[in-house]
């Protein structure tokens, strides 16, 4: 049952473009279009109602003028827009009226219309229901209040009602069969490369002095490392598959394979990400970041150096590089990057974030090497030194020997990275002023910011003085997170949503477990003895022999996911051989101790701060490893070159 067609006029401007003002005073620009006749049909809503307006091609923007006509079922005016008047169509009063304007490039059918469809056309929908107070454009998602429409006298059936319609000129694509879903599984070539590495090494004859289990574990470990580098799947998935292979082949028991999930270091790293969430959520990170920018932000290099030396000043007081880098500086660096418009994953990483993340990571291993209390494994090196050569390395001895090469490295490394991996934004003279304006807009600290700051001070205090209270770093971090959860500053759902934290926890714990059992199975001691025999048999001067030992000790760290594990496995053997070949014992012990920190910069798993900064996702893995190797060469040159001269001056050799 159709209502008699209403009459429409299609008003279009003659000029190529004109500016028209609506009732709200907003200017709207209309493009010239071709004239065309419009026709509209009505149907009741209970029988699939539609209203179809058709035009000639190329109608993009214009003004539609609607005029009302009599209803075919009664002699009263058809109330297209209901007004508070007794004379309205009783048929239409009980149902909503839908008006759909179809602006065609060709012709478009609307459900229930008798017209043939064009396969391609844009459309615009306007809806008005009984009692509804807005007309809505489904394309622009804006509403026009009915009260702003021109007054309509329903007793005058030819009274015009004008309003502006905007239509998109984009073509609606024709319906096509959906494309097949892309492959969601592993990248096959990297996966095959990883598997091939493990299989080939698995069937290589086991060397004399190496157990079968140790060799099999080495095969799986190297296959996992190749998978982590090539990433056929996310890192956590690759590491979990490696653990599964260990259990499947009976190389490790399930308890042994997953033993490192009880290690405090992976959990400390995960907790650092939760702290970072609170930093950013409360706005405290932005506040501190703007303070830094206001003081040092006129150049990216100046901003980087301010962070580098701030971290170095805290290093002797916080004996955990994971806590120092992850709990304090990662949230700050992330906030700085975001404040400067450099975000992970949106193509703006190179504005500042990539360089700043890599710089802060590489300098964190330098600051760890400068003080006996700057890294948890440093006291282990001092203890093994005493057990091996019966000489003591005190806090002052360590600091005096490391201060000169350490400061040189802290200056040189950021600058070299600035040259070879530069940020795209190098100078921003207006940044300090803008940062101060941002601080003014932020106003005083909020309640959550105060709670976050107090919790951070509590946690850092326990990291510094926890030794006297028998509170270790991870326990202090758990206590701090508990405060944030209780106060609602951070919620547990937000912690669960930190996918990077859980992924990092998984792959780092897996590598710690496999590397630890390589040592327990005797592979590392076999390697150390083989190296010792090889170097000792060369008949070189102690300087050359020690240089070879240093390089082998340093770059064997690719097989370790923990500085403490590396030190425990190889430090004593290498120091013993170096001393036997004529190296001054204390000199050899000092150098190996310093390098035990610097070698952590090689990979994204070699030291506690590595997974933290890598997990921010600002630097691709290949570049992380590549620049890690280049900076390792720079550090070795500085510490053996500049450091060698300094150590000669202070009488270390």
C-alpha positions as CSV (number, residue, x, y, z in Angstrom):
1,X,0.0,0.0,0.0
2,X,1.7,3.2,-1.2
3,X,1.1,6.8,-0.2
4,X,0.8,9.2,-3.1
5,X,4.2,10.5,-4.0
6,X,5.2,13.8,-2.3
7,X,6.5,16.6,-4.5
8,X,10.1,17.5,-4.4
9,X,12.2,20.2,-5.9
10,X,16.0,19.9,-6.3
11,X,17.6,23.3,-5.7
12,X,21.2,23.5,-6.9
13,X,23.5,26.6,-7.2
14,X,24.5,27.7,-10.7
15,X,28.0,28.9,-9.8
16,X,30.8,26.3,-9.6
17,X,30.8,26.9,-5.8
18,X,28.9,29.1,-3.4
19,X,28.9,29.5,0.3
20,X,25.6,29.2,2.1
21,X,24.9,29.8,5.8
22,X,22.6,27.5,7.7
23,X,20.3,28.6,10.6
24,X,23.1,28.0,13.1
25,X,25.4,30.4,11.2
26,X,27.9,27.8,10.1
27,X,29.2,28.3,6.5
28,X,28.8,25.4,4.2
29,X,30.3,25.2,0.7
30,X,28.4,23.5,-2.1
31,X,29.9,22.3,-5.4
32,X,28.1,22.7,-8.7
33,X,26.2,19.6,-9.8
34,X,23.8,18.7,-12.5
35,X,20.1,19.3,-12.2
36,X,17.8,16.3,-11.8
37,X,14.3,15.4,-10.8
38,X,13.7,13.6,-7.5
39,X,10.9,11.3,-6.7
40,X,10.0,9.8,-3.4
41,X,7.7,6.9,-2.5
42,X,6.3,6.1,1.0
43,X,5.3,2.8,2.5
44,X,4.0,2.0,6.0
45,X,6.7,0.8,8.4
46,X,5.0,-2.5,9.1
47,X,5.4,-3.5,5.5
48,X,9.1,-2.9,5.0
49,X,9.0,0.9,4.6
50,X,11.4,2.8,2.4
51,X,11.7,6.1,0.8
52,X,13.8,6.3,-2.3
53,X,15.1,9.5,-3.8
54,X,16.8,9.2,-7.1
55,X,18.9,11.8,-9.0
56,X,20.9,12.0,-12.1
57,X,24.6,11.1,-11.9
58,X,27.3,13.3,-10.2
59,X,25.1,14.8,-7.4
60,X,27.6,15.3,-4.6
61,X,26.4,18.2,-2.5
62,X,23.2,20.3,-2.7
63,X,20.1,21.5,-1.0
64,X,16.9,19.3,-1.1
65,X,13.6,21.2,-0.8
66,X,10.8,19.0,0.4
67,X,7.1,19.9,-0.1
68,X,4.3,18.0,1.6
69,X,1.3,16.6,-0.2
70,X,-2.0,15.0,0.9
71,X,-2.0,11.4,2.1
72,X,-3.7,8.9,-0.2
73,X,-5.6,7.5,2.7
74,X,-7.1,10.7,4.1
75,X,-7.5,14.3,3.2
76,X,-5.2,15.6,5.9
77,X,-1.7,16.7,5.4
78,X,0.9,14.0,5.5
79,X,2.9,14.7,8.7
80,X,6.4,13.9,7.5
81,X,7.7,15.8,10.5
82,X,5.2,15.6,13.3
83,X,4.1,18.9,14.9
84,X,1.8,19.4,17.9
85,X,-1.4,20.0,16.0
86,X,-4.7,18.0,15.9
87,X,-4.7,17.9,12.1
88,X,-2.2,15.1,11.3
89,X,-2.6,11.9,9.5
90,X,-4.0,9.2,11.9
91,X,-2.4,6.4,9.9
92,X,1.1,7.9,10.2
93,X,0.7,8.9,13.8
94,X,1.1,5.4,15.1
95,X,4.2,4.5,13.2
96,X,7.6,6.1,12.6
97,X,8.4,7.5,9.3
98,X,11.8,6.8,7.8
99,X,13.3,9.0,5.1
100,X,16.2,7.6,3.1
101,X,18.0,9.8,0.6
102,X,20.0,7.9,-1.9
103,X,22.4,10.1,-3.8
104,X,23.4,8.1,-6.9
105,X,26.2,7.8,-9.3
106,X,23.7,5.9,-11.5
107,X,20.8,4.5,-9.5
108,X,20.7,2.6,-6.3
109,X,18.0,0.4,-4.9
110,X,16.9,0.6,-1.4
111,X,15.2,-2.4,0.2
112,X,11.5,-2.5,-0.8
113,X,12.0,-0.1,-3.7
114,X,10.7,-1.0,-7.2
115,X,13.7,0.7,-9.0
116,X,16.6,-1.3,-10.4
117,X,19.9,-1.1,-8.7
118,X,23.2,0.2,-9.8
119,X,26.1,-1.9,-8.5
120,X,27.9,1.2,-7.3
121,X,26.6,4.3,-5.5
122,X,27.1,6.3,-2.4
123,X,24.1,6.9,-0.1
124,X,23.0,9.1,2.8
125,X,20.4,8.1,5.3
126,X,18.2,10.5,7.3
127,X,15.8,9.2,9.9
128,X,12.9,10.9,11.7
129,X,10.5,9.0,14.0
130,X,7.4,10.0,15.9
131,X,8.6,11.8,19.1
132,X,12.2,11.9,17.8
133,X,14.0,15.2,18.2
134,X,16.9,14.9,15.8
135,X,17.5,14.1,12.2
136,X,20.7,12.1,11.9
137,X,23.2,11.8,9.0
138,X,24.6,8.3,9.0
139,X,27.6,9.4,7.0
140,X,28.8,12.4,9.0
141,X,27.4,11.2,12.4
142,X,26.0,14.6,13.1
143,X,22.6,15.6,14.3
144,X,20.4,18.5,13.3
145,X,17.8,19.4,16.0
146,X,14.3,19.5,14.7
147,X,13.9,22.8,16.6
148,X,16.3,24.4,14.1
149,X,14.4,23.4,11.1
150,X,12.2,26.0,9.4
151,X,8.7,26.3,10.9
152,X,6.2,24.1,9.1
153,X,2.5,24.9,8.8
154,X,0.8,21.6,8.2
155,X,-2.4,23.4,7.1
156,X,-0.5,24.6,4.0
157,X,0.2,21.5,2.0
158,X,2.6,23.2,-0.4
159,X,4.8,24.8,2.2
160,X,8.4,24.0,1.5
161,X,10.8,22.5,4.2
162,X,14.5,23.1,3.4
163,X,17.5,21.5,4.9
164,X,21.1,20.8,3.9
165,X,22.2,17.3,2.9
166,X,25.8,16.3,2.5
167,X,26.6,13.2,0.6
168,X,29.9,11.4,0.0
169,X,31.2,11.2,-3.5
170,X,33.0,8.0,-2.7
171,X,31.8,5.0,-4.6
172,X,30.3,2.1,-2.6
173,X,32.1,-1.0,-3.8
174,X,30.0,-3.7,-5.4
175,X,29.5,-6.8,-3.2
176,X,32.2,-9.3,-3.7
177,X,33.0,-12.7,-2.3
178,X,35.0,-12.2,0.9
179,X,38.8,-12.6,0.5
180,X,40.2,-15.7,2.1
181,X,41.5,-15.0,5.6
182,X,45.3,-14.5,5.7
183,X,47.5,-17.2,7.3
184,X,47.6,-16.6,11.0
185,X,50.2,-19.1,11.9
186,X,54.0,-19.1,11.9
187,X,56.2,-17.6,9.2
188,X,57.3,-20.8,7.6
189,X,60.8,-19.9,6.3
190,X,62.0,-18.6,9.7
191,X,60.4,-21.6,11.4
192,X,62.1,-24.1,9.1
193,X,65.5,-22.3,9.6
194,X,65.1,-22.6,13.4
195,X,64.1,-26.3,13.2
196,X,66.9,-27.0,10.7
197,X,69.5,-25.5,13.1
198,X,68.5,-27.7,15.9
199,X,68.2,-30.9,13.8
200,X,71.6,-30.4,12.1
201,X,73.4,-29.8,15.4
202,X,71.5,-32.7,17.1
203,X,73.0,-35.2,14.7
204,X,76.5,-33.8,14.8
205,X,78.8,-36.3,16.7
206,X,79.0,-35.4,20.4
207,X,82.5,-34.1,21.2
208,X,84.6,-35.9,23.7
209,X,84.0,-34.7,27.3
210,X,80.4,-33.5,26.5
211,X,77.4,-35.5,27.8
212,X,74.6,-36.4,25.4
213,X,72.0,-34.4,27.3
214,X,74.3,-31.3,27.2
215,X,74.7,-31.6,23.4
216,X,71.0,-32.1,22.9
217,X,70.2,-29.1,25.1
218,X,72.7,-27.0,23.1
219,X,70.9,-28.0,19.9
220,X,67.5,-26.9,21.3
221,X,69.0,-23.7,22.8
222,X,70.6,-22.6,19.5
223,X,67.4,-23.5,17.6
224,X,65.5,-21.3,20.0
225,X,67.9,-18.5,19.6
226,X,67.6,-18.7,15.8
227,X,63.8,-18.6,16.3
228,X,64.0,-15.6,18.6
229,X,66.1,-13.8,16.0
230,X,64.0,-14.7,12.9
231,X,60.7,-14.6,14.9
232,X,58.4,-17.1,13.1
233,X,56.2,-16.5,16.1
234,X,56.2,-14.0,19.0
235,X,59.2,-14.4,21.3
236,X,57.2,-16.0,24.1
237,X,55.7,-18.6,21.8
238,X,59.2,-19.5,20.3
239,X,60.7,-19.9,23.8
240,X,57.7,-22.0,25.0
241,X,58.2,-24.3,22.0
242,X,61.8,-24.6,23.0
243,X,60.9,-25.7,26.5
244,X,58.4,-28.1,25.0
245,X,61.1,-29.6,22.8
246,X,63.3,-30.0,25.9
247,X,60.6,-31.9,27.7
248,X,59.5,-33.9,24.6
249,X,63.0,-35.2,24.0
250,X,63.6,-36.0,27.7
251,X,66.5,-33.5,27.6
252,X,65.0,-31.8,30.6
253,X,62.2,-32.7,33.0
254,X,59.2,-30.5,33.1
255,X,60.2,-29.2,36.5
256,X,63.7,-28.4,35.2
257,X,62.5,-26.8,32.0
258,X,60.1,-24.4,33.9
259,X,62.4,-23.9,37.0
260,X,63.4,-20.4,36.0
261,X,59.8,-19.2,36.3
262,X,60.6,-19.2,40.0
263,X,63.7,-17.0,39.4
264,X,63.2,-13.4,40.7
265,X,64.8,-11.6,37.7
266,X,62.0,-12.4,35.1
267,X,59.4,-11.4,37.7
268,X,61.2,-8.2,38.5
269,X,61.2,-7.3,34.8
270,X,57.5,-8.0,34.5
271,X,56.8,-5.9,37.6
272,X,58.7,-3.0,35.9
273,X,56.2,-3.0,33.1
274,X,53.3,-2.8,35.7
275,X,55.0,0.2,37.3
276,X,55.4,1.8,33.9
277,X,51.6,1.4,33.4
278,X,51.0,3.3,36.6
279,X,53.5,6.0,35.7
280,X,51.7,6.7,32.4
281,X,48.2,6.2,33.6
282,X,48.4,8.7,36.5
283,X,50.2,11.3,34.4
284,X,53.2,11.3,36.7
285,X,55.4,10.1,33.9
286,X,54.3,13.0,31.7
287,X,54.9,15.5,34.5
288,X,58.5,14.3,35.1
289,X,59.1,14.1,31.4
290,X,57.9,17.7,30.8
291,X,60.3,18.7,33.7
292,X,63.2,17.1,31.9
293,X,62.2,18.6,28.5
294,X,61.8,22.1,30.1
295,X,65.4,21.8,31.4
296,X,67.2,19.8,28.6
297,X,64.7,19.4,25.8
298,X,66.1,22.0,23.3
299,X,67.9,19.1,21.6
300,X,67.5,15.4,21.5
301,X,71.1,14.8,22.4
302,X,70.9,17.0,25.5
303,X,67.8,15.2,26.6
304,X,69.5,11.8,26.1
305,X,72.6,12.9,28.1
306,X,70.4,14.1,31.0
307,X,68.9,10.7,31.3
308,X,72.2,8.9,30.9
309,X,73.9,10.7,33.7
310,X,70.8,10.6,35.9
311,X,70.8,6.9,35.7
312,X,74.6,6.7,36.4
313,X,74.1,8.8,39.6
314,X,71.5,6.3,40.9
315,X,73.6,3.3,39.9
316,X,75.7,3.0,43.1
317,X,72.6,3.2,45.3
318,X,70.4,0.7,43.5
319,X,72.2,-2.7,43.1
320,X,69.7,-4.1,40.6
321,X,70.0,-2.9,37.0
322,X,66.6,-4.5,36.3
323,X,65.0,-2.4,39.0
324,X,66.9,0.7,38.1
325,X,66.3,0.6,34.4
326,X,62.8,-1.0,34.4
327,X,61.3,0.5,37.5
328,X,62.5,4.0,37.2
329,X,63.9,4.9,33.8
330,X,61.7,2.8,31.4
331,X,58.5,4.6,32.5
332,X,60.3,7.9,32.3
333,X,61.7,7.3,28.9
334,X,58.4,6.0,27.5
335,X,56.7,9.1,28.8
336,X,59.3,11.3,27.2
337,X,58.9,9.6,23.9
338,X,55.1,9.9,24.0
339,X,55.3,13.6,25.0
340,X,57.6,14.2,22.0
341,X,55.2,12.4,19.6
342,X,57.2,9.2,19.3
343,X,55.1,6.1,19.8
344,X,55.8,2.5,19.3
345,X,54.0,0.8,16.4
346,X,52.7,3.9,14.5
347,X,55.7,4.8,12.4
348,X,56.9,7.6,14.7
349,X,59.5,5.5,16.6
350,X,62.4,7.2,14.9
351,X,61.4,10.7,15.9
352,X,63.0,10.1,19.3
353,X,62.1,6.7,20.8
354,X,64.4,4.3,18.9
355,X,67.5,6.3,19.6
356,X,66.6,7.1,23.2
357,X,65.7,3.5,24.1
358,X,68.8,2.1,22.7
359,X,71.0,4.8,24.3
360,X,69.5,4.3,27.7
361,X,69.9,0.6,27.5
362,X,73.5,0.6,26.3
363,X,74.5,3.2,28.9
364,X,72.8,1.2,31.7
365,X,75.3,-1.6,31.2
366,X,78.1,1.0,31.4
367,X,76.9,2.4,34.6
368,X,76.5,-1.1,36.0
369,X,80.2,-1.7,35.4
370,X,81.3,1.5,37.2
371,X,80.4,0.5,40.7
372,X,80.6,-2.6,42.8
373,X,77.0,-2.1,44.0
374,X,75.5,-1.1,40.6
375,X,74.7,-4.7,39.5
376,X,73.7,-7.7,41.6
377,X,76.4,-10.0,40.1
378,X,79.3,-7.6,40.8
379,X,79.8,-8.9,44.3
380,X,80.0,-12.4,42.9
381,X,82.9,-11.3,40.7
382,X,84.6,-9.8,43.7
383,X,84.0,-13.0,45.7
384,X,85.4,-15.3,43.0
385,X,88.4,-13.0,42.6
386,X,89.3,-13.5,46.3
387,X,88.7,-17.3,46.0
388,X,91.0,-17.5,42.9
389,X,93.9,-15.1,43.5
390,X,93.4,-14.2,47.2
391,X,93.1,-10.5,46.6
392,X,90.2,-8.3,47.6
393,X,88.3,-5.8,45.4
394,X,86.8,-3.1,47.6
395,X,84.1,-0.6,46.7
396,X,86.6,2.2,46.3
397,X,89.1,0.0,44.3
398,X,86.3,-0.8,41.8
399,X,85.1,2.8,41.5
400,X,88.5,4.3,41.1
401,X,89.5,1.9,38.4
402,X,86.2,2.2,36.5
403,X,85.5,5.9,36.7
404,X,87.6,7.2,33.8
405,X,86.7,4.6,31.1
406,X,83.1,4.6,32.4
407,X,82.7,8.4,32.0
408,X,84.3,8.3,28.5
409,X,81.9,5.5,27.5
410,X,78.9,7.4,28.8
411,X,79.9,10.4,26.7
412,X,81.0,8.5,23.5
413,X,78.3,5.8,23.2
414,X,75.2,8.1,23.0
415,X,77.0,10.3,20.5
416,X,78.0,7.3,18.3
417,X,74.4,6.0,18.4
418,X,73.3,9.6,17.6
419,X,75.4,9.4,14.4
420,X,74.7,5.8,13.2
421,X,71.0,5.6,14.5
422,X,69.9,9.2,14.7
423,X,66.5,10.5,15.8
424,X,64.6,12.3,13.1
425,X,63.9,15.2,15.4
426,X,67.3,16.5,16.5
427,X,66.6,20.0,17.6
428,X,63.5,21.5,19.1
429,X,64.3,25.0,20.5
430,X,60.6,25.6,21.4
431,X,60.3,22.4,23.3
432,X,61.3,23.8,26.8
433,X,58.7,26.6,26.5
434,X,56.0,24.2,25.3
435,X,56.9,21.8,28.2
436,X,56.5,24.6,30.7
437,X,53.1,25.4,29.2
438,X,52.1,21.8,29.5
439,X,53.1,21.7,33.1
440,X,51.0,24.8,33.8
441,X,48.0,23.2,32.2
442,X,48.5,20.0,34.2
443,X,48.2,22.0,37.4
444,X,49.0,20.5,40.8
445,X,49.6,16.8,41.3
446,X,46.5,14.7,41.5
447,X,45.8,12.2,44.3
448,X,46.9,9.3,42.1
449,X,50.1,11.0,41.1
450,X,50.9,11.5,44.8
451,X,50.2,7.9,45.5
452,X,52.3,6.8,42.6
453,X,55.2,9.1,43.6
454,X,55.1,7.9,47.2
455,X,55.0,4.2,46.1
456,X,58.0,4.8,43.9
457,X,60.0,6.4,46.7
458,X,59.1,3.5,49.0
459,X,60.2,1.0,46.4
460,X,63.4,2.8,45.6
461,X,64.2,3.2,49.3
462,X,63.8,-0.6,49.8
463,X,66.0,-1.2,46.7
464,X,68.7,1.0,48.3
465,X,68.4,-0.1,52.0
466,X,66.7,-3.5,51.5
467,X,69.9,-5.3,52.2
468,X,69.9,-4.1,55.8
469,X,66.2,-5.2,56.2
470,X,66.7,-8.5,54.3
471,X,64.2,-7.3,51.6
472,X,65.4,-8.2,48.1
473,X,64.6,-6.2,44.9
474,X,61.7,-8.3,43.7
475,X,60.0,-8.4,47.1
476,X,60.2,-4.6,47.2
477,X,58.7,-4.4,43.8
478,X,55.8,-6.7,44.8
479,X,55.2,-4.5,47.8
480,X,55.1,-1.4,45.6
481,X,52.7,-3.0,43.2
482,X,50.4,-4.1,46.0
483,X,50.1,-0.5,47.2
484,X,49.1,0.5,43.6
485,X,46.6,-2.3,43.4
486,X,45.0,-1.6,46.8
487,X,44.7,2.2,46.1
488,X,43.3,1.5,42.6
489,X,46.1,3.5,40.8
490,X,46.7,0.3,38.8
491,X,44.1,-2.5,38.4
492,X,44.8,-6.2,38.0
493,X,43.0,-6.1,34.6
494,X,45.5,-3.5,33.4
495,X,48.3,-5.7,34.6
496,X,46.8,-8.7,32.7
497,X,46.5,-6.5,29.6
498,X,50.3,-5.8,29.7
499,X,51.0,-8.4,27.1
500,X,54.6,-7.4,26.6
501,X,55.3,-8.0,30.3
502,X,53.9,-11.6,30.2
503,X,55.6,-12.3,26.9
504,X,59.0,-11.1,28.3
505,X,58.5,-13.1,31.4
506,X,58.0,-16.2,29.3
507,X,60.9,-16.0,26.9
508,X,63.4,-14.7,29.5
509,X,62.6,-17.4,32.0
510,X,62.9,-20.0,29.3
511,X,66.3,-18.8,28.2
512,X,67.5,-18.6,31.8
513,X,66.4,-22.2,32.4
514,X,68.1,-23.6,29.2
515,X,71.3,-21.6,29.8
516,X,71.4,-22.6,33.4
517,X,71.2,-26.3,32.5
518,X,73.9,-25.9,29.9
519,X,76.2,-25.0,32.8
520,X,74.8,-27.8,35.1
521,X,75.3,-30.4,32.4
522,X,79.0,-29.4,32.1
523,X,79.0,-27.8,28.6
524,X,80.3,-24.4,29.8
525,X,83.1,-25.9,31.9
526,X,84.1,-28.1,28.9
527,X,84.1,-25.0,26.7
528,X,86.3,-23.0,29.2
529,X,88.8,-25.8,29.5
530,X,89.0,-26.1,25.7
531,X,89.6,-22.4,25.3
532,X,92.2,-22.4,28.1
533,X,94.2,-25.2,26.4
534,X,94.0,-23.5,23.0
535,X,95.2,-20.1,24.2
536,X,97.8,-21.6,26.5
537,X,99.3,-23.5,23.6
538,X,99.8,-20.5,21.4
539,X,102.9,-19.4,23.2
540,X,102.0,-15.7,23.1
541,X,102.9,-12.8,25.4
542,X,100.5,-12.3,28.2
543,X,99.0,-9.2,26.6
544,X,98.0,-11.0,23.4
545,X,96.9,-14.1,25.3
546,X,94.8,-12.0,27.7
547,X,93.3,-10.1,24.7
548,X,92.1,-13.4,23.2
549,X,90.7,-14.6,26.5
550,X,88.9,-11.3,26.9
551,X,87.2,-11.6,23.5
552,X,86.2,-15.2,24.0
553,X,84.9,-14.4,27.5
554,X,83.0,-11.4,26.2
555,X,81.3,-12.9,23.1
556,X,80.5,-16.2,24.6
557,X,77.8,-14.2,26.4
558,X,75.5,-14.9,23.4
559,X,74.9,-18.2,25.1
560,X,73.9,-16.7,28.4
561,X,70.7,-15.0,29.6
562,X,72.2,-13.9,32.9
563,X,75.3,-12.1,33.8
564,X,75.5,-14.0,37.1
565,X,75.3,-17.4,35.3
566,X,78.1,-16.3,32.9
567,X,80.3,-15.2,35.8
568,X,79.6,-18.3,37.8
569,X,80.4,-20.6,34.9
570,X,83.5,-19.0,33.3
571,X,85.0,-16.3,35.5
572,X,87.2,-18.5,37.7
573,X,88.5,-20.6,34.8
574,X,89.4,-17.6,32.6
575,X,91.0,-15.7,35.5
576,X,93.1,-18.7,36.5
577,X,94.4,-19.2,32.9
578,X,95.1,-15.4,32.5
579,X,97.1,-15.4,35.7
580,X,99.0,-18.5,34.7
581,X,99.9,-16.9,31.4
582,X,101.5,-13.9,33.1
583,X,98.6,-11.4,33.4
584,X,98.7,-9.4,36.6
585,X,96.1,-11.1,38.7
586,X,94.3,-8.1,40.1
587,X,94.4,-6.4,36.7
588,X,92.9,-9.5,35.0
589,X,90.2,-9.8,37.7
590,X,89.2,-6.1,37.3
591,X,89.0,-6.3,33.5
592,X,86.9,-9.5,33.6
593,X,84.6,-8.0,36.2
594,X,84.0,-4.8,34.1
595,X,83.4,-6.8,31.0
596,X,80.9,-9.1,32.8
597,X,78.6,-6.0,32.7
598,X,79.5,-4.6,29.3
599,X,78.8,-7.9,27.6
600,X,75.1,-7.6,28.6
601,X,74.6,-5.0,25.8
602,X,75.1,-7.7,23.0
603,X,71.5,-9.1,23.0
604,X,68.0,-8.4,24.2
605,X,68.4,-11.1,26.9
606,X,72.0,-10.7,28.1
607,X,71.3,-8.5,31.2
608,X,68.3,-7.6,33.3
609,X,67.7,-4.2,31.6
610,X,67.7,-5.7,28.1
611,X,64.3,-7.2,28.0
612,X,62.8,-4.1,29.7
613,X,64.0,-1.7,27.1
614,X,63.6,-4.1,24.1
615,X,60.1,-4.8,25.3
616,X,59.1,-1.2,24.7
617,X,59.0,-2.2,20.9
618,X,60.9,0.9,19.6
619,X,63.8,-1.0,18.1
620,X,63.6,-4.1,15.8
621,X,65.4,-7.2,17.0
622,X,67.9,-7.2,14.1
623,X,68.9,-3.6,14.8
624,X,69.1,-4.3,18.5
625,X,71.6,-7.1,17.9
626,X,73.5,-5.3,15.2
627,X,74.0,-2.1,17.2
628,X,74.7,-4.1,20.3
629,X,77.7,-5.7,18.5
630,X,78.9,-2.3,17.2
631,X,78.7,-0.7,20.7
632,X,80.5,-3.7,22.2
633,X,83.4,-3.1,19.9
634,X,83.4,0.6,21.0
635,X,83.3,-0.3,24.7
636,X,86.1,-2.8,24.4
637,X,88.3,-0.2,22.7
638,X,87.5,2.4,25.3
639,X,87.9,0.1,28.3
640,X,91.1,-1.6,27.1
641,X,92.5,1.5,25.5
642,X,91.6,4.5,27.6
643,X,91.1,2.2,30.6
644,X,94.5,0.5,30.0
645,X,96.3,3.9,30.2
646,X,94.4,4.9,33.3
647,X,95.1,1.6,35.0
648,X,98.8,1.9,34.2
649,X,98.7,5.4,35.7
650,X,97.1,4.1,39.0
651,X,99.5,1.2,39.1
652,X,97.0,-1.6,38.4
653,X,99.6,-3.2,36.0
